[in-house]
Amino acid sequence: MGCTIMHDIQCLQRANALLAQAHSHAAMADLVRAAVARNDQWRGQQCINLVAAESPTSPSVRALLSSEVGTRASGGHIGRDNRFFSGMKNIDELESLCVELLKTTLRVRHADHRLLGGMAAVLAAYTALARPGDNVMTVPVIRGGDTSNRTNGPPGVRGLKVWDIPFVHKTADIDLNRFSEVAQALKPAVIGLGMTLTLFPLPVADIKGIVSPWGGKVYFDAAHQLGLISAGLFQDPLAEGADLMTGSSGKTFSGPQGGVMVWNDDALTAPVHEAIFPTLTGSHQINRVAALAVAATEMLAYGPAYMKQVVSNAQALARHLDLRGVTAFYRDQGYTRTHQIVIDSKPFASGREAVQRLEAANIIANEMPLPWDANPYKETGIRLGTVEVTRLGMKEREMAWIAEQIAKVLLHREDPMAVANGVIDFMKNHRTVYFCHENGLPR
Ligand SMILES: *Cc1c(COP(=O)(O)O)cnc(C)c1O
């Protein structure tokens, strides 16, 4: 997004001043705990969180993140003779459970659990699939792409030459004719389909057909869509011909933050494993792995019902916003087939300004560049996601109420503090995390 590239020096100076006033090291620790507690109270209990990249975790996933296994070093591959350290028999068992659960959840032949984030997974993917100097084609940021698949992200680090996948203006469609022309000329080693603004499926099978004559690989970065894909509610990229897929485990998949990688082709197993270890990952945080394994069981049990409601809620939120005069884009295409929608920040000058106004009303979202924005660093879209509100038990009726609050802030310029008070009251009735073994389905 249109952020600067450095920390805000004033934030660091404020922290420095607080630490200087603390009269003991224990008091310094209290400062840290107090910031965590304030966030828990505000973001965790008093805000409507519509950030599309987040999900609340179940009680057992959260508990496992502080388990003893998280203190164990874990470098290497599963198995007694494949580890750097001894004493790993229980950890081999729990990591194997995680891999097998991921394979089942995502209906694939191979899965890996050691990626520390969706971003780390992207770097491992380009490391396994391409050599420095290779051409790759990816989605430009202005079309919903993500820096994780561009020159200033992992492909750049790997020394790859990044070219744009052509799009049709004003729809979210890839221009397959122009794509074919450009691809024939460049013979890219990898087509990277990674989108942070993801509303509709992509033509994976067509793309694979175009690039397979020269052995081009199709890599689908399902950072956002992993939960939808596991639940069968979005296209299944590997089944449609993609060679490799990665995803974030803390977005729609609703587990701990981290990364996942899956593939079917046995020939990819060696390069993928080598890229992950020893090249890019040391200890891979076994507490996170345990939490990921349990999150996979939640997706097996509740994923289809959960993700279906997520998509219905996104469509309902868009419809209710449109009805109230806040433009939700792509109406002709039904607004969305995912957990995301994108709305217009007008009459505010920029998405950033509108999002900050919503934040003052305890409604949390983020700005997004749109294909028709003249200046990609002054985005005019706002992306909203319905994963968190759905896991907290909300349905179409609550989407109407949320749309009303957004309209009050964006269109009617009501005092955001007054709206925030209503939001705080509303959230008192939405504290339970559903679609998990503890709490089952919402009523
Ligand atoms: C969020 C995102 C990532 C990064 O995932 P993290 O889990 O946040 O590291 C990578 N690619 C795309 C397309 C994303 O949207």
The ligand as an SDF file (V2000), in Angstrom:
LIG
                    3D

 15 15  0  0  0  0  0  0  0  0999 V2000
   -0.6860  -11.7060    2.6330 C   0  0  0  0  0  0  0  0  0  0  0  0
   -0.0080  -12.1320    1.3790 C   0  0  0  0  0  0  0  0  0  0  0  0
    1.2830  -12.7130    1.4470 C   0  0  0  0  0  0  0  0  0  0  0  0
    2.0780  -12.7490    2.7130 C   0  0  0  0  0  0  0  0  0  0  0  0
    1.5770  -13.6330    3.6610 O   0  0  0  0  0  0  0  0  0  0  0  0
    1.9890  -13.5040    5.2060 P   0  0  0  0  0  0  0  0  0  0  0  0
    1.3520  -14.7260    5.8090 O   0  0  0  0  0  0  0  0  0  0  0  0
    1.4240  -12.2270    5.6910 O   0  0  0  0  0  0  0  0  0  0  0  0
    3.4750  -13.5420    5.2840 O   0  0  0  0  0  0  0  0  0  0  0  0
    1.8150  -13.2190    0.2860 C   0  0  0  0  0  0  0  0  0  0  0  0
    1.1460  -13.1460   -0.8760 N   0  0  0  0  0  0  0  0  0  0  0  0
   -0.0720  -12.5710   -0.9950 C   0  0  0  0  0  0  0  0  0  0  0  0
   -0.7480  -12.5080   -2.3260 C   0  0  0  0  0  0  0  0  0  0  0  0
   -0.6720  -12.0220    0.1490 C   0  0  0  0  0  0  0  0  0  0  0  0
   -1.8740  -11.4270    0.0320 O   0  0  0  0  0  0  0  0  0  0  0  0
  1  2  1  0
  2  3  1  0
  2 14  2  0
  3  4  1  0
  3 10  2  0
  4  5  1  0
  5  6  1  0
  6  7  2  0
  6  8  1  0
  6  9  1  0
 10 11  1  0
 11 12  2  0
 12 13  1  0
 12 14  1  0
 14 15  1  0
M  END
$$$$
